[in-house]
């Protein structure tokens, strides 16, 4: 029997498939140091180890050819998607239009990335001749001359059919002149930036409003957004119930902000928002010559709010010039955030007009900002490489969705609180003004009435018909002095009245405005430029750069005024470019059918029928012929296309049952 301290005989142990292990006296060094790694235990070296050898070899083969297998899988997925895409397009292309647009967009992004990666240097080398200063000077003057001649010819030819468009053009000139008079440094104005910004806005407006492909594309995009936002009902109806979301504003429109905020956070996590912002920034920076930081914020304001966009350039705020800070503020005042865009669409506001107005405001905001507050300092951010944008701090897409919904709760509370407070203040102001007016026998004096008189000339210069000017001026005044939420809600009420087919005038008050006035007003309201936004902007920027608080306070009022003018000039652009779309209603065919409900088409056709009857009545009166009436013995007669139509008398009777008119007496 061996003792533990017996050092004379070493012990050896041999196990099949394992090396000999000698157990003997341990030296002091070996006791101090950890033992060297030994071979795997017999469990892995025996039969089980031999059974795992095929799996180990397969794993090694996969690791050596991982790239090949990845390409094969990617190729198979592309082939499968191509087959699915072709089948969807062949079966019903109209139904697969959304899939077609998304696919083309992805292909365009991949091709542009491929060209930039492999041919970017060659393309840069080919463009070197254009860097010649003499050639660039000639190109600049040539392009400027062609632009001026093209604008003059376009205005001469286009406004020949619609002279009212010249009023909108005069409105643009008026606003630019006012802003130039208010400029901080008149001699330092960069007219290249101003004209390029207005030119980009005008070209984009032509594409979206005038061309059929652009109009249909944005109309389709607006319809898809409306369909997408309707999915909010699935969540809000589960939480609040069907009855509340159908009848109560807070449960109908505000949940859309939560849904849209969640989606925007996901897109930001995926990097799509940053990619789009950087591309827009590159275009604006190259054409207008603005710096990277200010351009990035203005482009970002198309998608995010006035307090969120400055976060994109948070590290650079401390070193920005006053002109750049003014541009940052102007961009926030001139645009609306993507989150509240969905709420405005839920009001019934035209989605394509809202999207167009928000995008068109970006170049105009930069242009007018540099007109009011030109750059006289040396900027540190003139590099054309731009500012890099990083993804959010979220670890995965679920965290991004949750954070987006959580962050939007504060926005919903802010919107609801502001609506309650401002509508209450507006009611109090109206009651006070009405009381003061009645003391001097002025009845019905309200804030809206004052705005309708004071702002009427400005609204008329935007291209609104004089009869619609009081209503539009009232809405624009509410937007500037209260907020855009209340203003868009008022606009939606007028639009709903028009679509319901009620009479245009009732008891001397206009009940709705024309479609042209609705579009112009939609553009004029598209921005956060109101008095309450001053505090929001100062609070947001001061929290990011407290040492620049005095600089922020110095330029915020100018930026507010400039941002308001950006929206008004966008409205003037809409007034120049707007043309009625779609085929006009054939009133002869429409009134020949049985109609019992009031609609916009019913009212317009009945009004035309009333006018034709009245004109014929005046004609007979002038010729001393016996006049006819609806209740007379002779059948009523009509002028124009309604003359000698058997159903005209019956249509007149039906119209008189729906609407009140002098000819119905």
Wavefront OBJ file of the C-alpha trace (Angstrom):
o trace
v 0.000 0.000 0.000
v 1.461 3.303 -1.063
v 1.529 6.341 1.113
v 0.650 9.784 -0.211
v 4.101 11.114 0.665
v 5.985 8.183 -0.820
v 8.295 9.687 -3.442
v 10.136 6.491 -4.443
v 7.677 5.064 -6.940
v 5.933 7.098 -9.620
v 2.451 6.056 -10.665
v 1.499 5.823 -14.310
v -1.932 5.553 -15.751
v -2.637 4.453 -19.292
v -5.980 4.675 -20.913
v -6.666 3.503 -24.463
v -6.514 6.407 -26.838
v -4.855 8.695 -24.283
v -1.232 9.546 -23.517
v 0.489 8.306 -20.405
v 0.108 10.573 -17.390
v 2.754 10.308 -14.706
v 1.712 11.008 -11.164
v 4.717 11.623 -8.962
v 6.158 14.020 -6.442
v 5.164 17.592 -7.264
v 7.939 20.138 -7.107
v 7.502 23.516 -5.474
v 7.519 25.233 -8.857
v 4.753 23.051 -10.161
v 2.678 23.786 -7.082
v 3.058 27.527 -7.631
v 2.241 27.488 -11.376
v -0.991 26.214 -12.904
v -0.590 22.991 -14.751
v -0.175 23.104 -18.538
v -3.211 22.380 -20.680
v -3.769 18.732 -21.104
v -5.442 16.799 -23.873
v -9.216 16.469 -23.955
v -10.705 13.950 -21.598
v -11.441 10.511 -22.859
v -15.103 11.511 -23.423
v -14.123 13.546 -26.480
v -11.266 11.386 -27.602
v -13.076 8.116 -27.744
v -15.923 6.822 -29.827
v -17.970 10.014 -29.405
v -15.014 12.103 -30.729
v -14.766 9.889 -33.827
v -18.509 10.293 -34.423
v -18.174 14.130 -34.416
v -15.442 14.141 -37.037
v -17.865 14.445 -40.019
v -19.579 17.417 -38.417
v -16.247 19.092 -37.704
v -15.166 18.585 -41.308
v -18.520 19.925 -42.589
v -18.138 22.990 -40.398
v -14.654 23.594 -41.700
v -15.855 23.187 -45.298
v -18.668 25.723 -44.629
v -16.246 28.216 -43.116
v -13.871 27.909 -46.075
v -16.654 28.406 -48.640
v -18.993 30.676 -46.648
v -18.782 33.477 -49.198
v -19.736 31.139 -52.038
v -22.726 29.719 -50.160
v -23.853 33.247 -49.245
v -23.781 34.337 -52.880
v -25.678 31.219 -53.937
v -28.401 31.840 -51.341
v -28.610 35.501 -52.318
v -28.884 34.543 -55.985
v -31.681 32.065 -55.256
v -33.566 34.660 -53.242
v -33.189 37.203 -56.080
v -34.454 34.661 -58.621
v -37.418 33.807 -56.388
v -38.249 37.491 -55.874
v -37.920 38.172 -59.628
v -40.375 35.362 -60.348
v -42.797 36.664 -57.716
v -42.416 40.240 -59.029
v -43.074 39.245 -62.638
v -46.081 37.129 -61.650
v -47.586 39.997 -59.637
v -47.083 42.491 -62.480
v -48.461 40.149 -65.144
v -51.560 39.234 -63.136
v -52.558 42.813 -62.263
v -50.065 45.628 -62.770
v -52.321 48.229 -61.152
v -52.560 46.128 -58.013
v -48.782 45.583 -58.020
v -47.942 49.253 -58.626
v -46.684 49.807 -55.075
v -44.419 46.742 -55.348
v -43.139 48.018 -58.711
v -42.266 51.449 -57.287
v -40.480 49.977 -54.262
v -38.518 47.567 -56.461
v -37.427 50.319 -58.853
v -36.356 52.481 -55.911
v -34.237 49.673 -54.420
v -32.647 48.933 -57.814
v -31.840 52.617 -58.287
v -30.164 52.797 -54.860
v -28.110 49.647 -55.509
v -27.036 50.796 -58.983
v -26.048 54.262 -57.738
v -24.039 52.698 -54.904
v -22.326 50.331 -57.386
v -21.456 53.163 -59.795
v -20.118 55.347 -57.008
v -18.007 52.522 -55.580
v -16.410 51.298 -58.813
v -16.590 54.283 -61.171
v -16.623 57.274 -58.835
v -12.997 58.232 -59.460
v -13.373 57.945 -63.244
v -16.464 60.137 -63.245
v -14.626 62.743 -61.167
v -11.760 62.714 -63.681
v -14.155 63.277 -66.582
v -15.632 66.323 -64.816
v -12.244 68.026 -64.354
v -12.576 70.233 -67.492
v -15.649 71.859 -65.938
v -13.505 73.162 -63.069
v -11.911 75.690 -65.405
v -12.903 79.128 -63.970
v -13.470 80.740 -67.402
v -15.639 77.852 -68.591
v -17.603 77.865 -65.357
v -18.179 81.612 -65.641
v -19.535 81.269 -69.180
v -21.699 78.317 -68.155
v -23.064 80.253 -65.191
v -24.023 83.289 -67.267
v -25.419 81.107 -70.041
v -27.536 79.090 -67.637
v -28.761 82.257 -65.918
v -29.741 83.832 -69.233
v -31.576 80.728 -70.405
v -33.414 80.546 -67.069
v -34.583 84.164 -67.274
v -35.697 83.817 -70.915
v -37.448 80.529 -70.148
v -39.284 82.043 -67.172
v -40.460 85.044 -69.208
v -41.668 82.856 -72.081
v -43.376 80.441 -69.710
v -45.186 83.218 -67.869
v -46.230 84.876 -71.138
v -47.595 81.678 -72.664
v -49.037 80.043 -69.570
v -50.724 83.065 -68.036
v -52.366 84.002 -71.325
v -55.073 81.446 -70.522
v -55.138 82.111 -66.770
v -54.197 85.758 -66.043
v -54.878 85.328 -62.314
v -51.560 83.468 -62.079
v -49.726 86.754 -62.610
v -51.091 87.932 -59.265
v -49.292 85.041 -57.549
v -46.064 85.902 -59.388
v -46.402 89.504 -58.230
v -46.903 88.159 -54.711
v -43.536 86.357 -54.857
v -41.832 89.559 -55.992
v -43.553 91.492 -53.184
v -42.439 89.085 -50.444
v -38.847 88.977 -51.724
v -38.716 92.779 -51.793
v -40.042 92.986 -48.221
v -37.469 90.447 -47.023
v -34.646 92.275 -48.790
v -35.666 95.512 -47.071
v -35.536 93.642 -43.739
v -32.145 92.080 -44.548
v -29.441 92.310 -41.893
v -26.636 92.957 -44.425
v -27.970 94.149 -47.791
v -24.607 94.205 -49.573
v -23.663 90.679 -48.469
v -26.687 88.895 -49.965
v -25.695 85.878 -52.069
v -28.135 86.095 -54.954
v -26.892 82.769 -56.278
v -28.286 81.065 -53.170
v -31.555 83.018 -53.360
v -32.274 82.332 -57.028
v -31.128 78.711 -56.883
v -33.409 78.062 -53.904
v -36.423 79.651 -55.572
v -35.558 77.925 -58.850
v -35.379 74.480 -57.228
v -38.695 75.140 -55.528
v -40.266 76.233 -58.831
v -38.917 73.241 -60.778
v -40.083 70.801 -58.127
v -43.494 72.489 -58.143
v -43.748 72.122 -61.921
v -42.914 68.411 -61.678
v -45.401 67.749 -58.878
v -48.276 70.065 -59.814
v -48.120 70.462 -63.595
v -46.703 67.288 -65.138
v -49.019 64.295 -65.285
v -46.402 61.734 -64.137
v -45.332 63.898 -61.182
v -48.897 64.732 -60.167
v -50.038 61.117 -60.401
v -46.941 59.915 -58.544
v -47.502 62.243 -55.600
v -51.242 61.607 -55.670
v -50.513 57.887 -55.537
v -47.991 58.449 -52.735
v -50.573 60.432 -50.773
v -53.139 57.664 -51.211
v -50.649 55.035 -50.022
v -49.842 57.123 -46.953
v -53.556 57.467 -46.179
v -53.986 53.689 -46.486
v -50.916 53.170 -44.317
v -52.149 55.566 -41.635
v -55.521 53.830 -41.523
v -53.789 50.884 -39.858
v -53.710 53.061 -36.741
v -57.360 52.127 -36.273
v -56.352 48.537 -35.453
v -54.468 49.685 -32.370
v -56.581 52.653 -31.281
v -59.906 50.771 -31.621
v -58.572 47.966 -29.423
v -57.506 50.437 -26.712
v -60.304 53.041 -26.912
v -63.182 51.269 -28.691
v -64.858 51.825 -32.062
v -67.244 54.570 -30.936
v -64.563 56.884 -29.520
v -62.227 56.706 -32.519
v -65.082 57.555 -34.879
v -66.504 60.527 -33.005
v -63.806 62.015 -30.747
v -60.887 63.979 -32.208
v -58.386 63.002 -29.485
v -58.897 59.292 -30.170
v -59.218 59.685 -33.929
v -56.230 61.829 -34.976
v -53.741 61.857 -32.101
v -53.005 58.077 -32.149
v -51.737 58.577 -35.700
v -48.856 60.598 -34.250
v -47.891 57.582 -32.092
v -48.009 55.225 -35.069
v -46.084 57.569 -37.348
v -43.492 58.241 -34.650
v -42.940 54.511 -34.250
v -42.505 54.031 -38.007
v -40.117 56.979 -38.331
v -37.991 55.580 -35.500
v -37.765 52.212 -37.283
v -36.768 53.893 -40.557
v -34.165 55.933 -38.704
v -32.759 52.779 -37.086
v -32.510 51.113 -40.507
v -30.673 54.162 -41.867
v -33.231 55.016 -44.575
v -34.052 58.454 -43.175
v -30.364 59.363 -42.915
v -29.751 58.215 -46.490
v -32.570 60.359 -47.911
v -31.530 63.381 -45.813
v -27.926 63.128 -46.992
v -28.953 62.938 -50.665
v -31.209 65.992 -50.348
v -28.442 67.782 -48.440
v -25.919 67.021 -51.188
v -28.191 68.466 -53.896
v -28.941 71.645 -51.932
v -25.327 72.150 -50.875
v -23.905 71.714 -54.373
v -26.422 73.991 -56.094
v -26.929 76.693 -53.467
v -23.433 76.846 -51.994
v -24.604 76.613 -48.382
v -22.599 74.968 -45.614
v -22.953 71.350 -44.575
v -24.488 71.873 -41.130
v -27.255 74.310 -42.031
v -28.171 72.369 -45.161
v -28.354 69.115 -43.232
v -30.767 70.527 -40.639
v -33.048 72.115 -43.250
v -33.197 68.821 -45.181
v -33.825 66.940 -41.939
v -36.749 69.202 -41.084
v -38.707 67.595 -43.922
v -38.908 64.425 -41.822
v -38.418 65.441 -38.179
v -39.529 68.360 -36.005
v -37.898 71.690 -35.255
v -36.405 70.431 -31.977
v -35.314 67.034 -33.352
v -33.505 68.223 -36.496
v -30.796 70.196 -34.600
v -29.807 66.931 -32.906
v -28.274 65.934 -36.243
v -25.616 68.641 -35.784
v -25.441 68.802 -32.002
v -21.599 68.667 -31.825
v -21.293 71.611 -34.241
v -23.847 74.066 -32.804
v -21.291 75.796 -30.587
v -19.129 76.789 -33.593
v -21.846 77.806 -36.067
v -22.151 81.385 -37.287
v -25.214 83.557 -36.647
v -26.257 83.177 -40.287
v -26.113 79.390 -39.999
v -28.115 79.462 -36.753
v -30.690 81.681 -38.481
v -30.933 79.119 -41.311
v -31.420 76.282 -38.792
v -34.274 78.165 -37.099
v -35.858 79.201 -40.398
v -35.890 75.591 -41.594
v -37.731 74.575 -38.435
v -40.323 77.337 -38.759
v -40.872 76.761 -42.501
v -41.617 73.008 -42.445
v -43.726 70.496 -40.527
v -42.590 67.252 -38.945
v -43.425 63.926 -40.522
v -45.183 62.811 -37.337
v -47.829 65.570 -37.445
v -48.147 65.224 -41.220
v -50.208 62.104 -40.621
v -52.520 63.964 -38.257
v -53.177 66.686 -40.849
v -53.924 64.052 -43.487
v -56.446 62.480 -41.096
v -58.299 65.834 -41.045
v -59.016 65.352 -44.749
v -56.322 67.731 -46.032
v -54.960 66.771 -49.454
v -51.983 64.472 -48.762
v -50.101 65.173 -52.005
v -50.287 68.937 -51.390
v -48.946 68.516 -47.840
v -46.020 66.370 -48.989
v -45.220 68.733 -51.861
v -45.376 71.801 -49.618
v -43.046 70.258 -47.038
v -40.431 69.265 -49.638
v -40.679 72.559 -51.580
v -40.116 74.525 -48.363
v -36.559 73.187 -47.858
v -34.740 75.036 -50.685
v -36.912 78.121 -50.200
v -36.068 78.221 -46.475
v -32.339 78.236 -47.213
v -32.765 80.875 -49.923
v -34.821 83.315 -47.853
v -32.677 82.726 -44.774
v -29.594 83.870 -46.684
v -31.570 86.831 -48.018
v -32.620 88.030 -44.550
v -29.415 87.100 -42.686
v -26.511 86.774 -45.176
v -23.218 85.185 -44.174
v -20.590 87.741 -43.139
v -18.486 85.470 -40.896
v -16.047 82.697 -41.779
v -17.803 79.353 -41.446
v -15.952 76.252 -40.276
v -18.206 73.887 -42.212
v -17.645 74.741 -45.871
v -16.418 71.247 -46.717
v -18.466 69.582 -49.462
v -18.029 66.192 -47.826
v -20.878 67.005 -45.460
v -21.571 65.780 -41.960
v -21.787 62.076 -41.226
v -25.018 60.801 -39.713
v -25.000 57.833 -37.380
v -27.746 55.407 -36.569
v -29.611 55.515 -33.288
v -28.406 53.871 -30.089
v -31.055 51.141 -30.210
v -29.789 47.564 -30.203
v -32.518 46.126 -32.445
v -35.586 47.076 -34.441
v -38.011 46.261 -31.611
v -36.255 48.689 -29.291
v -36.385 51.337 -32.031
v -40.136 50.826 -32.468
v -40.749 51.001 -28.730
v -38.630 54.138 -28.282
v -40.351 55.834 -31.220
v -43.819 55.211 -29.758
v -42.666 56.293 -26.290
v -41.101 59.520 -27.562
v -44.254 60.329 -29.519
v -46.314 60.272 -26.305
v -44.761 63.597 -25.287
v -45.655 65.039 -28.709
v -49.258 63.839 -28.412
v -49.545 65.400 -24.963
v -48.008 68.619 -26.301
v -50.456 68.777 -29.218
v -53.492 68.001 -27.036
v -52.440 70.505 -24.376
v -51.807 73.260 -26.905
v -55.146 72.666 -28.617
v -57.040 72.851 -25.333
v -55.180 75.944 -24.168
v -55.184 77.899 -27.435
v -58.788 77.175 -28.347
v -59.810 78.304 -24.869
v -57.696 81.460 -25.194
v -59.174 82.118 -28.644
v -62.714 81.808 -27.260
v -61.847 84.232 -24.453
v -60.285 86.723 -26.888
v -63.346 86.552 -29.147
v -65.688 87.092 -26.197
v -63.635 90.095 -25.064
v -63.510 91.615 -28.559
v -67.234 91.041 -29.030
v -67.972 92.795 -25.723
v -65.720 95.727 -26.618
v -67.304 95.988 -30.050
v -70.850 95.998 -28.764
v -70.019 98.952 -26.521
v -69.645 101.046 -29.700
v -72.366 99.258 -31.693
v -69.949 97.012 -33.636
v -71.513 93.570 -33.599
v -69.720 90.270 -34.251
v -66.170 91.578 -33.704
v -63.825 88.597 -33.310
v -60.169 87.774 -33.807
v -61.020 86.003 -37.074
v -62.875 89.063 -38.379
v -59.884 91.309 -37.635
v -57.540 88.895 -39.427
v -59.901 88.695 -42.409
v -59.568 92.455 -42.909
v -55.913 92.995 -41.997
v -54.490 90.038 -43.965
v -56.882 90.216 -46.933
v -54.487 92.156 -49.266
v -51.635 89.734 -48.528
v -53.837 86.721 -49.206
v -55.070 88.274 -52.449
v -51.444 88.613 -53.616
v -51.036 84.880 -53.077
v -53.557 84.312 -55.874
v -56.775 83.712 -53.923
v -59.998 85.020 -55.446
v -61.266 88.160 -53.718
v -64.491 86.447 -52.589
v -62.456 83.746 -50.794
v -59.915 86.159 -49.296
v -61.738 86.833 -45.971
v -61.956 83.122 -45.154
v -58.352 82.367 -46.166
v -57.047 85.436 -44.323
v -58.875 84.292 -41.187
v -57.269 80.820 -41.399
v -53.768 82.218 -42.055
v -54.147 84.560 -39.079
v -55.128 81.635 -36.834
v -52.066 79.729 -38.017
v -49.637 82.531 -37.197
v -51.138 83.729 -33.921
v -52.501 80.407 -32.584
v -51.004 77.342 -34.303
v -51.191 75.306 -37.506
v -53.244 72.488 -35.912
v -56.213 74.769 -35.278
v -55.794 76.341 -38.737
v -55.793 73.008 -40.583
v -58.821 71.912 -38.579
v -60.650 75.066 -39.708
v -59.617 74.408 -43.323
v -60.889 70.830 -43.114
v -64.280 72.111 -41.922
v -64.602 74.383 -44.959
v -63.538 71.518 -47.239
v -66.091 69.144 -45.721
v -68.829 71.737 -46.215
v -67.911 72.068 -49.878
v -67.915 68.313 -50.407
v -71.266 67.968 -48.611
v -72.858 70.181 -51.252
v -74.295 72.929 -49.066
v -74.891 76.337 -50.561
v -71.856 78.606 -50.947
v -73.516 81.557 -49.186
v -75.886 81.292 -46.256
v -77.158 84.364 -44.389
v -74.455 86.491 -45.973
v -71.572 84.252 -44.822
v -69.381 82.153 -47.090
v -69.629 78.496 -46.167
v -66.755 77.124 -48.250
v -63.958 78.182 -50.595
v -62.918 77.050 -54.053
v -60.571 74.122 -54.700
v -57.870 76.533 -55.879
v -58.146 78.497 -52.618
v -57.963 75.237 -50.632
v -54.697 74.221 -52.337
v -53.123 77.666 -51.848
v -54.189 77.692 -48.189
v -52.760 74.197 -47.646
v -49.344 75.445 -48.806
v -49.621 78.661 -46.758
v -50.296 76.739 -43.526
v -47.504 74.167 -44.008
v -45.015 75.287 -41.355
v -44.475 75.746 -37.633
v -44.158 79.540 -37.926
v -46.370 80.764 -35.096
v -45.738 82.750 -31.945
v -45.806 79.737 -29.633
v -42.985 78.101 -31.613
v -40.525 80.788 -30.463
v -40.385 79.298 -26.975
v -40.175 75.739 -28.318
v -37.250 76.611 -30.605
v -35.335 78.573 -27.967
v -35.836 75.821 -25.400
v -34.700 73.057 -27.756
v -31.573 74.820 -29.044
v -30.560 76.188 -25.635
v -30.590 72.696 -24.164
v -28.140 71.612 -26.886
v -25.782 74.611 -26.658
v -26.418 76.658 -23.478
v -23.468 78.969 -24.180
v -25.199 80.270 -27.359
v -28.455 81.283 -25.642
v -27.960 85.009 -26.315
v -27.223 84.313 -29.994
v -30.341 82.188 -30.315
v -32.480 84.946 -28.781
v -30.922 87.509 -31.112
v -32.051 85.873 -34.365
v -35.213 83.939 -33.446
v -37.710 86.708 -34.318
v -36.134 87.245 -37.746
v -36.192 83.501 -38.308
v -39.888 83.326 -37.379
v -40.763 86.081 -39.846
v -38.627 84.442 -42.552
v -40.188 81.022 -41.943
v -43.678 82.495 -42.243
v -42.722 84.110 -45.570
v -41.385 80.762 -46.826
v -44.860 79.248 -46.448
v -46.485 82.265 -48.115
v -44.100 82.112 -51.096
v -44.797 78.368 -51.398
v -48.497 79.302 -51.551
v -47.713 81.798 -54.324
v -45.878 79.035 -56.212
v -48.957 76.847 -55.890
v -51.091 79.749 -57.157
v -48.879 80.109 -60.241
v -48.762 76.390 -61.034
v -52.226 75.176 -60.032
v -54.565 74.083 -62.829
v -57.880 72.230 -62.403
v -57.355 68.483 -62.665
v -59.755 65.843 -63.918
v -62.683 66.057 -66.267
v -65.375 68.548 -65.358
v -68.764 67.173 -64.446
v -71.118 66.835 -67.406
v -74.091 68.613 -65.846
v -76.458 67.687 -68.698
v -75.901 63.995 -68.065
v -75.679 64.399 -64.290
v -79.003 66.242 -63.871
v -80.732 63.878 -66.304
v -80.403 61.194 -63.632
v -82.321 60.988 -60.402
v -80.435 62.807 -57.625
v -81.696 63.252 -54.099
v -78.545 63.978 -52.080
v -76.512 67.140 -51.822
v -72.980 66.896 -53.191
v -70.493 69.388 -54.550
v -71.296 68.285 -58.112
v -75.034 68.627 -57.447
v -74.636 72.189 -56.204
v -72.421 73.275 -59.121
v -74.751 71.795 -61.729
v -77.877 73.221 -60.086
v -76.233 76.637 -59.885
v -75.467 76.475 -63.607
v -79.074 75.480 -64.321
v -80.349 78.420 -62.228
v -78.099 80.798 -64.170
v -79.292 79.469 -67.545
v -82.913 79.888 -66.506
v -82.269 83.422 -65.210
v -80.425 84.443 -68.402
v -83.328 83.222 -70.537
v -85.732 85.087 -68.259
v -83.778 88.324 -68.769
v -83.664 87.737 -72.510
v -87.448 87.358 -72.726
v -87.966 90.377 -70.509
v -85.766 92.439 -72.832
v -87.815 91.289 -75.843
v -91.126 91.902 -74.003
v -91.957 88.244 -74.390
v -94.094 86.439 -71.770
v -91.865 85.323 -68.902
v -92.041 81.863 -67.451
v -91.660 80.640 -63.924
v -91.503 77.322 -62.226
v -95.062 77.658 -60.906
v -96.477 79.283 -64.027
v -98.620 77.788 -66.739
v -95.887 77.943 -69.372
v -92.991 75.540 -69.148
v -89.733 77.195 -68.079
v -87.208 77.808 -70.830
v -83.430 77.872 -70.641
v -80.460 79.223 -72.577
v -77.311 77.519 -73.756
v -77.033 73.729 -73.732
v -80.158 73.414 -71.605
v -82.398 74.905 -74.303
v -85.080 72.598 -75.754
v -84.186 69.768 -73.368
v -87.254 67.883 -72.116
v -85.740 67.008 -68.737
v -84.635 70.597 -67.952
v -87.896 71.515 -66.214
v -87.805 68.346 -64.112
v -84.151 68.973 -63.212
v -85.032 72.520 -62.172
v -87.773 71.183 -59.912
v -85.353 68.721 -58.276
v -82.758 71.458 -57.772
v -85.305 73.743 -56.145
v -86.130 70.983 -53.667
v -82.472 70.911 -52.563
v -81.429 74.568 -52.798
v -82.992 77.977 -52.309
v -82.824 80.337 -55.258
v -84.772 83.320 -56.568
v -85.840 81.410 -59.695
v -87.621 78.842 -57.512
v -90.157 81.409 -56.282
l 1 2 3 4 5 6 7 8 9 10 11 12 13 14 15 16 17 18 19 20 21 22 23 24 25 26 27 28 29 30 31 32 33 34 35 36 37 38 39 40 41 42 43 44 45 46 47 48 49 50 51 52 53 54 55 56 57 58 59 60 61 62 63 64 65 66 67 68 69 70 71 72 73 74 75 76 77 78 79 80 81 82 83 84 85 86 87 88 89 90 91 92 93 94 95 96 97 98 99 100 101 102 103 104 105 106 107 108 109 110 111 112 113 114 115 116 117 118 119 120 121 122 123 124 125 126 127 128 129 130 131 132 133 134 135 136 137 138 139 140 141 142 143 144 145 146 147 148 149 150 151 152 153 154 155 156 157 158 159 160 161 162 163 164 165 166 167 168 169 170 171 172 173 174 175 176 177 178 179 180 181 182 183 184 185 186 187 188 189 190 191 192 193 194 195 196 197 198 199 200 201 202 203 204 205 206 207 208 209 210 211 212 213 214 215 216 217 218 219 220 221 222 223 224 225 226 227 228 229 230 231 232 233 234 235 236 237 238 239 240 241 242 243 244 245 246 247 248 249 250 251 252 253 254 255 256 257 258 259 260 261 262 263 264 265 266 267 268 269 270 271 272 273 274 275 276 277 278 279 280 281 282 283 284 285 286 287 288 289 290 291 292 293 294 295 296 297 298 299 300 301 302 303 304 305 306 307 308 309 310 311 312 313 314 315 316 317 318 319 320 321 322 323 324 325 326 327 328 329 330 331 332 333 334 335 336 337 338 339 340 341 342 343 344 345 346 347 348 349 350 351 352 353 354 355 356 357 358 359 360 361 362 363 364 365 366 367 368 369 370 371 372 373 374 375 376 377 378 379 380 381 382 383 384 385 386 387 388 389 390 391 392 393 394 395 396 397 398 399 400 401 402 403 404 405 406 407 408 409 410 411 412 413 414 415 416 417 418 419 420 421 422 423 424 425 426 427 428 429 430 431 432 433 434 435 436 437 438 439 440 441 442 443 444 445 446 447 448 449 450 451 452 453 454 455 456 457 458 459 460 461 462 463 464 465 466 467 468 469 470 471 472 473 474 475 476 477 478 479 480 481 482 483 484 485 486 487 488 489 490 491 492 493 494 495 496 497 498 499 500 501 502 503 504 505 506 507 508 509 510 511 512 513 514 515 516 517 518 519 520 521 522 523 524 525 526 527 528 529 530 531 532 533 534 535 536 537 538 539 540 541 542 543 544 545 546 547 548 549 550 551 552 553 554 555 556 557 558 559 560 561 562 563 564 565 566 567 568 569 570 571 572 573 574 575 576 577 578 579 580 581 582 583 584 585 586 587 588 589 590 591 592 593 594 595 596 597 598 599 600 601 602 603 604 605 606 607 608 609 610 611 612 613 614 615 616 617 618 619 620 621 622 623 624 625 626 627 628 629 630 631 632 633 634 635 636 637 638 639 640 641 642 643 644 645 646 647 648 649 650 651 652 653 654 655 656 657 658 659 660 661 662 663 664 665
